[in-house]
C-alpha cells in the first residue's frame, strides 16, 4: 500500500502540473510469488528472456499473474479533472500520512523537487543522506565521532569565538587550546557537521576555534604583563586590552549574536566569511605577542620588556601590513597600538631635548581638558613622568627604535648634550623658553592632519590619534544638581561628586561616547584607506612626523654654538684657544721669554744667574756656602738649566720659592697678552675678563711620574727628560669643557713637555757655543777641535731648524688656520661647524696634526725615537763641553767621546731623513691632495693648514734641502 500510495502522490503532483486527465496508474514493479517447487535456474533464465522479448513488443500487455496482482489493488477514482481538484481541496490530506508525533515537526521529505544535477545544491538532508550512503560515518578507534547539526553548532560557536567554553568545546589551560567536550584523554570527541564530511567539518570549525583560542591566549598574555613595571609596556598592554574589547564586541555583534538563527543552506558559509577579517587581525596580534597557534605554552619565547625593542616590533608589523596592502581595519589596529604604546616614549624623547615644557604643558592641560579619539586619558599623567620613570634613558650609545629617522638619530645625542650646556651657559635663551607652547610629538594618520603638518611644519591643532569625536566637552560636575546627596563639595573635591550618582547612571552620555572602546571604533572607521600622496608610505610619514623635533634639535646645537662664537661673551672660544696657544704652546713671546729665563740658562758660567733667575736668587736671600761652591767641582754641569734649580743638590727641585716664581711668570705675562688685531670695545671687555681669570685658571703643577727604581731618566738633570715632571694646567670654564676636553688638555700638555725639551737643548747648544767661542777646549788636539766646531755647527743648525719648524709650521700653520676657520664661521662666511661637537672634533684633530707634525704619535714611534735620540746626543755633547770647560774631563777623554757622539749623531739624523721619506711616500695620496688644496688656496682667502704627516715635508726640506744627509753614506 505504501508503494501505491507513493505512486498515487507522484501522479497527483504530475497532474497538478499538467492540469489534464490523470493517466492510469500501473504498477511499476512487482515481486513474483515463489512457487512451492524446486527452482530451475536454466528454465527461469529462459522465461526471463521470453518476458523481456514480450515486454519490448507490447509494453502495455501484462502477464496473467501480473493482472491478478493488479486486480488486488484498490480501485482508482475515475473523475473529471475539475471534480478531482475540488475533492482534493475538500478532503484535505486524506491520502497523506496521518501519524502525528513529537519527533516529527515537519515533513520528512520536501514536496518540491530540485531541477539540478548537482547533489550539493539539493537540500541538506538529501545531500547528507547521499553522502552518508556513499561514505558512511568514519570509524576512528582513537576518537568518538559526534555528529551535530548546524543550529547546535552555531549556538556553540557563539561562545567559542569569544574565548569562552561552550557545550561543544572546553578551554584547556595546560595546552591553551579548545578541546571537544565530553571526551576523555584516551578517547576524545571528533565533531562532524551534519551534511559535511570530515574535511569540510574541520575546515569550517578551524576558523572559529582559531579565533577563540587566540583571543583567550591574548587575555592570558595580558594578565602576565601586568606584573611588569614599565610605562611603555603598561601603555601597550592597555592598548591591546582595548583592542581585544573592541574585537570581542565586534565578534558578538556578528551573525552568531542572533539566538534564533534561521538556518539555511547559506547560513554557515555566510557566518564563516564574516569572521574572516577578524581572524586576520587576531592572528596578526598573536604573532606580534609571540602567541601563535604553532606554539605550545612551553615553546613561548620570552616577550621583551625593553621599550625600544617593543616599539620597533610594533612598527615593523605596521610597516609590513602597509607594504602588503592589508585591510584597513588591520592597519588601523596596529596604528592604534603604535600610537598609544609610543606616546609615553615620544614625550620622554621630547623632554630630553626640551621640545615641550612640562610645566607649561601641565598648566595648559589643566586649564582646558582635552579629550581625543584615544579616550578620556589625562595627559598630565604623561607629563609628570620622568624619563627615568618611563624606563627611557637616553645616552650617547643608547639604542633608538627603528622608526626614529636617521637625521634625528644623528642630531639627538648632540642636542641632548647641547641642552645641558645651553642651560648652563645661558638659562634664559629663547630656545629654552619659547613664547608659544610646542605640543608633544605624536603620530598623525588622517589626511587633514598630515597635510596641515606638511604645510605648517607644526603639530599645533593636531589630535593625538584622530579628530575629536564630539563637539561637546566632558560633563561639568560643578553644575550638577545641588539636591544630590553630598553635593556640598569644595572646589578641589568637586570631582568626587560623580560617585554620588546611582550605579550605571550618568548625567549625560559624554563618558560613554568618549570611552576607549568607542574611540578605537571611531579611529578604525575614520582611518584613511591609503596615505596621502605627500607621504605615500610609512617611512615618509615618519620623517614628516619627526621633522619638528629634528628642527628643534638642530636649533639647540646651533644656539649653543652661537654663544661660543659670540665675541662679546666670556665663553668666546676663539679667545680661550688663543690663551691656550699662547701659554701651553708657547706662542706668546712674553710668556716664552719669561719661562725660558726662569727655567733655562744659555750662559757659559754655571755660577751666573741670568734674567729672571737673578730676582729669584735674591728673593731667596740665601748665600751659597763654601761647601756648596765646592760641590760644583764634583757635580756634572746640567748645561741649559737655570743654576738655581740644582742648587739644593736634589732633583726635581721644589719648594714654595719655585712655585711663587712660576706664578709670577704667569701673572706678569698677562699684561701684554693680546687676543687678536680685531678687538672692539665689546670684545675688549670679554678679552679683559679672560685675561684676568687666566691668572687663576693657568697654573704649573708637578706630574706624578714613576720613581720605583730611582734610576728613571727624568730624575737625572743631565737628561733632556728632566723637566717632564713639570706641566702647565688650565681650568676650563663651564661649559667650555665640551670643546676643551680633558683629552685635548692632555694633548696640550704633551706638546708643552716636548717644547720644554727642545728649549732645554736649544739653551744648552747656545751655552756650548759660548764656551767654545771664548776658550779653546782642545788646545793640543787639532782634529778634535775641528770636529767639535763642525759637530757644534751641525747640532746648532739642527736644533734651530727643528725649533723654527715646530713653532712656524707644526703649531703656527695648523693652529692659526683653525682659528681662522672659527672666525669664518662666526662671520657667516663658512658653515663648517654645525654644532659645538663638530668644533670639538676639529679642535682635537688639529692637536693630533700638531702631534703628528712633531713625530709624537704612537704610529710614528720609529721616527720619533730617532728625533728624540738626536736631541739627546746634542745634550750629551753640551754636557761634555761643560765638563771639559770645568776641568772635570780631560782632553784625551773628551776626544774619544766626541768621536763616538758625532758618529752616532750622523747616523741618527741620516736615518731620520730616510724614515721621513718613507713616511711621506706612504702618504703620497695625502700629499697630492695637499697640492690640490694648495692650488685651491691660492684662489680663496681661506688659510690652509699644513696638516700632520703632510707637514713633515717642510721638516725634510728644512733639514736636508740639498739632500746632504740623504747621500751621506752613499
Beta strands, then each sheet from edge to edge (+ up, - down):
strand 1: 143-148
strand 2: 169-172
strand 3: 177-180
strand 4: 188-193
strand 5: 698-702
strand 6: 726-730
sheet 1: 1+ 4+
sheet 2: 2+ 3-
sheet 3: 5+ 6-
end
